[in-house]
């Protein structure tokens, strides 16, 4: 969805509130495609803050279909955030600032590209099905939240390997 900002740039104190919906049904983060299960329309407020300045503000709620980072159980993760961006007309006409306003096409504001970036910025850092999730067994892959599997998961300290070798040599000498 593109919103033309020309009228807002030219009219001081002009405020437009518009209901926008993030169009894509999925988001790609670090090469992983995540489905959007639910998304609520966002009321985006575009307001002129003086000559050649616009503030874009609003709130977004959506639910992502993700997996627990420890046990890989599928789950729905609600994501809710406020967004705010300040756009200057000078930045749009100066080619050196083009990278800063990647969601602009001339004086047209690309809502999907902007909101997609805001979703990635507000991405949950760690997704857990519950705070005390035990994860999966490193040996057999069983979900440890359902109970112990009985696998030997002892991992010796690699710094102690030299001492272990000394004991193995001493035991080998006794057997000879």
N, C-alpha and C positions, 0 to 999 in steps of 0.2 A: 504494500500500500504506500503510495506516494502522497505527501501533503505539500502543496505549494506554499512557501513561506514569504513570497514576494509582498503580499498584502500586509502581513504582520510586520515585516521589516519597515515598511513605509508609513505605518499608522502608529503613532506614539500612543502608549497606554492601551493598545488593543490586546484583548484577551480572547482566545478561542479555546473552548473545551470540546473535545471530540472523543467519542467512544471508538477505540481501536481494538482490533483483535489480531493477535500474532497468528499469521496465516499458516506457517509450516506445522506439520504434525510430528516432527522429530527435530532433535538437536544433535549435532556432532561435536563431541568433546574428546580431545586427545585420540582421535581416530575411532572412537566408539560412538555408534549411533544409538541414541536414547529416544524412545517414543514418548510423546506427550499424551498422557491419559486424559487430562482435563485442563482446560484453560478458560479463565474468566476474561471478559472484555475489560480493558483498561481505560479509565478516563484520563486522557492525555490533555494537559493544560499547556497551551502555547501562549506565552505572554511577552509583549514588547517591553524591554527594560531600558528604553532610550534609543537614541539614534544608532541603528545597525546592530542591535543586540536583542536576542531572543532567549528566553528561558523555557526549557521543556521539562515538565515535571509530571509525576504520576505514580501509580502503584500497580503492581502486577501480581496475580496469584495464578499458579499452575501446579499440576501434579505430574511428576515424571515416573515412568516405569523403569526402575533400576534394580540392581541386585546388591545384597549385603556384601560389603567388602571382606568380611571374614568367612561367612558360610555359604555365600553365593545363592542365598534364597531370594527369589523374586519378591519385590515389594514396591509399593507406591510411595514416593517421597514428595511431600508438599514443599513447594518453593514459593516464598513470598518476599517481595522487596519493593522498596521505593526507589525511584530513579530521578535523576536531575542532570540536565545538560545545559550548558550555555553556548550558544552559537553566535558568532559575530559575522557580520557581512564582510568585514575585511578579510577574515580567514577564508571565505569562499572565493573572493576575487584574487587572492594572493596564491600563486601556484606552489609556493614553498610550504604552505599550511595545508595542502590537499590531503596529506596522510592523516592529519588530526580529525578531519571531518569526512571519513571514509563512507559514511552513511548519507552523504549529501550528493545529489546529482544536479549541479547548478544550484538553483534555489528550491529544489524539491527534496524534501526530507523523506528518506526511505525508512518507514516505521519498522518493517520486518528485520532489516539489517541492524538497526539500532537496538531493538528489543532483543534480538538474538545475541548480540554482544553483551547486553546487560544480564541475560540469563547465564552466560558463561562466567561473567564476573561474580555473580552471586551463586555459583555452583556449590553444592554442599561439599566440604572438603573430605568428609568421611561419612559413608553411608553404612549404618548398622541397623539390623533388624531389632535389636534391643541393646541396651548399654553393656550388658554383661555377656554378649555373644561369645561363645567359645571357639567358633570357627570350625574348620574341618581338620581331620587327622592328616598329618603330613605323609603318613605311610599308606593308609588304605583309602583315604578320602571320605570317611564317614562323618556325618554332621555330628559334632560333639555336643550340641545342644540336646540331642536325643538320647545321649548316654555315652559312656566310655566304650571304646572299641577293643581295648586290651592289647593294642600294638605297643612295642617297645619304642618309645620316642626319646630315649636318652641320647643326647648328643654331647660327646665329651668335649671338654675345653681344648681347642687345638694347641694352646700354649703348654698344655701338660703332655703332649704327645712324646716328647723326648724322655720324660720320666717314665712313661708307660713302656717305652722301648727298653729302658734300663731294666725294669722289672721283668720284661719278657725274656731278655738275654740271661738274667740271673736264674729264672725258672728253667730255661733251656739247659743251662750248665748243670743244674741239679739232676735233671732227667738223664744225662749222659753218664 
